[in-house]
Amino acid sequence: MLSVYVPEGACLVRHEVAPGAALPENGIWFDLVSPTITEDKLLERHLGIAVPTREEMLEIEVTSRLYVENGARYMTATMMCQSDTQTPKTTAVTFILSGHRLVTVRYDDPKPFQIVGNKLCRTSPAGATGETVLMELLDAVIDRAADILERIGVDVDQVSHDIFEPEQSATSSARNYRAILKAIGRKGDLTSKVRESLVSIGRLLLYLANEADSMKWAKDTRAQLRGMQRDVHSLSDHAAYLSNKITFLLDAMLGVVNLEQNNIIKLFSVVAVVFMPPTLIASIYGMNFEIMPELKWQYGYLVALVAMVGAAIGPLAYFKWKKWL
């Protein structure tokens, strides 16, 4: 799908380009979403640039993601996608600055694009250009990453409370432990994806800062760019802190599980030791020898029962005295 944003009054109007239709001459933002070969060729003829393929966008070398070709600047970044679902993922998005027009190529629908598209359709700065739209998109991406990290922080605090809350029954604890381990895994995976996105955006911003002189950007735009770089740096530090906290919670969770398993094994060991002396007594008087005087006692059965109970209470009292129970 190919959409073109055209300035009209105090806003940008979005036009979907139908197959075979001509592109507006005054468009400043060309948004390609899962483009077809026909749409690629149409945009290439209109702007005189080459649109990268999906395979080229997935390359991880810096020289393959940040470069200049035929006067156009190509910048590919990794962005978060579907972060509000159970299956978050990252996706590659290419930004192409050609003159004062912006081309975006993507194969998913990151939320910042919806936010910026709706915002610019309501109102846009006077004299908006492709650079203006690019800065709006990058600012929305950074804000979105901050929101995700804030949500992760709240969820991690809840997981921490669940781990260190008062003990519950063994059955409910086992169920909680499985849920907690899954939650820790999901938050760790989401945090790593946010860090990957922030690193990619940080490289893109550094590239733009180095190219700002040759593009003759205004002082205000450069100041906004430096502010974004500071934001990305602080968010990367916060993501690293959350990653360390998640690792600590995972270690703590495994330690709690080991303690629970040790308690269960200790319980079985105590039960085995407590019943061992009564079992010995019962085994002795269960033998079938003819000469066993105790078998003919009137109170032999009662004495044997008392001896077995006493033999069980003795080790139990000893364990209590040693504070092993």
C-alpha positions, -999 to 999 in steps of 0.1 A, spaced: 0 0 0 13 35 -9 0 65 9 10 101 2 7 130 27 1 164 10 1 198 28 -33 214 27 -38 244 49 -27 238 85 -26 200 81 -14 171 60 -40 152 40 -35 115 34 -41 101 -1 -40 64 -9 -26 59 -43 -46 35 -64 -29 11 -89 -20 30 -120 -27 65 -105 -1 93 -106 16 105 -75 9 141 -62 37 165 -71 35 183 -37 36 152 -15 61 155 14 57 120 30 54 88 10 45 59 32 51 24 17 35 -4 37 43 -40 24 48 -24 -11 43 -43 -43 68 -42 -72 45 -18 -91 44 6 -62 82 4 -58 87 12 -95 62 40 -94 79 58 -65 113 52 -79 103 69 -112 87 98 -94 115 106 -70 145 91 -88 156 69 -59 159 32 -53 136 16 -28 154 -11 -7 140 -46 -7 129 -63 25 160 -85 25 182 -54 22 164 -38 51 171 -68 74 209 -65 69 226 -56 102 258 -39 90 259 -2 98 270 6 62 240 -13 49 216 7 71 230 42 71 243 55 37 239 80 10 229 70 -26 222 94 -55 219 123 -31 193 106 -9 200 95 27 189 60 36 184 52 73 171 18 85 161 14 122 147 -14 142 114 -5 159 90 -22 183 58 -37 170 28 -54 187 43 -45 221 8 -45 237 2 -81 227 15 -115 240 38 -117 210 58 -85 207 84 -83 179 108 -59 162 106 -48 126 129 -29 103 118 5 90 137 24 63 136 63 62 147 79 30 153 117 29 153 129 -7 154 166 -9 128 178 15 106 147 10 105 116 32 99 81 22 92 54 47 93 17 39 79 -8 63 63 -43 64 45 -39 98 25 -13 115 43 2 145 21 24 166 42 56 162 32 57 125 -5 57 135 1 84 161 21 107 139 -2 101 109 -33 111 129 -16 140 145 -4 155 112 -38 150 96 -52 172 124 -25 199 125 10 203 112 37 229 116 38 257 90 60 249 61 62 212 70 88 192 51 100 156 50 125 165 78 97 177 100 78 144 95 110 125 102 116 143 135 79 137 145 83 100 138 115 97 157 101 116 187 70 93 187 92 62 186 112 74 216 81 83 235 66 49 227 98 32 240 96 52 272 59 41 277 69 5 272 97 7 297 74 24 322 49 -5 318 77 -31 322 89 -14 354 54 -16 369 50 -52 359 85 -61 372 76 -45 406 45 -67 407 65 -98 399 89 -88 427 60 -86 452 46 -119 440 80 -136 447 86 -122 481 50 -122 494 41 -144 525 41 -181 519 10 -198 505 -1 -234 502 22 -258 482 -4 -262 454 -10 -225 449 27 -217 452 35 -242 424 9 -225 402 22 -191 411 58 -201 404 50 -212 369 31 -180 362 59 -159 377 86 -176 356 65 -170 325 60 -134 334 98 -129 340 105 -145 307 81 -123 288 93 -91 305 130 -100 298 122 -107 262 103 -74 258 131 -54 275 157 -69 252 136 -59 222 133 -24 235 170 -22 241 177 -34 205 153 -7 192 169 20 212 204 11 201 192 12 165 175 46 170 206 59 187 228 51 157 203 67 134 203 99 155 240 100 155 241 96 118 216 125 114 237 146 138 268 141 116 248 149 84 230 179 99 257 203 85 255 190 50 217 191 51 218 227 64 193 220 92 181 249 114 195 254 149 162 245 165 161 211 146 197 204 157 188 212 193 158 188 191 181 162 176 205 165 206 176 163 230 165 130 213 200 116 217 200 124 254 166 108 258 177 76 240 208 75 261 188 78 294 162 52 282 190 28 273 204 31 308 169 25 322 165 -5 300 198 -19 312 187 -13 348 154 -32 342 173 -60 325 196 -64 356 165 -63 379 148 -90 358 179 -112 360 180 -107 398 143 -117 400 150 -148 379 178 -158 402 156 -151 433 128 -171 418 150 -201 411 164 -198 447 128 -198 461 119 -228 441 151 -246 453 141 -238 489 107 -251 484 121 -283 470 146 -286 499 117 -282 524 98 -310 507 128 -333 507 135 -325 543 99 -333 552 102 -368 536 135 -373 553 120 -365 587 90 -388 581 114 -416 571 135 -412 602 105 -408 626 89 -441 613 121 -461 612 123 -471 649 86 -481 651 91 -501 619 120 -519 635 100 -528 666 71 -540 645 95 -561 624 110 -578 654 76 -588 669 64 -598 634 90 -627 633 77 -663 635 101 -678 660 85 -703 684 102 -690 715 93 -653 719 82 -648 756 68 -613 748 41 -629 726 25 -646 756 24 -615 777 -11 -603 786 -1 -567 780 25 -574 753 5 -558 725 -1 -526 744 36 -525 754 46 -529 718 23 -501 707 36 -478 735 72 -486 725 65 -478 688 48 -445 697 77 -436 720 102 -445 694 85 -422 669 81 -393 694 118 -395 705 134 -385 671 106 -359 665 113 -342 698 150 -343 691 145 -326 657 123 -299 674 150 -293 700 176 -289 673 153 -265 655 155 -286 623 117 -284 619 
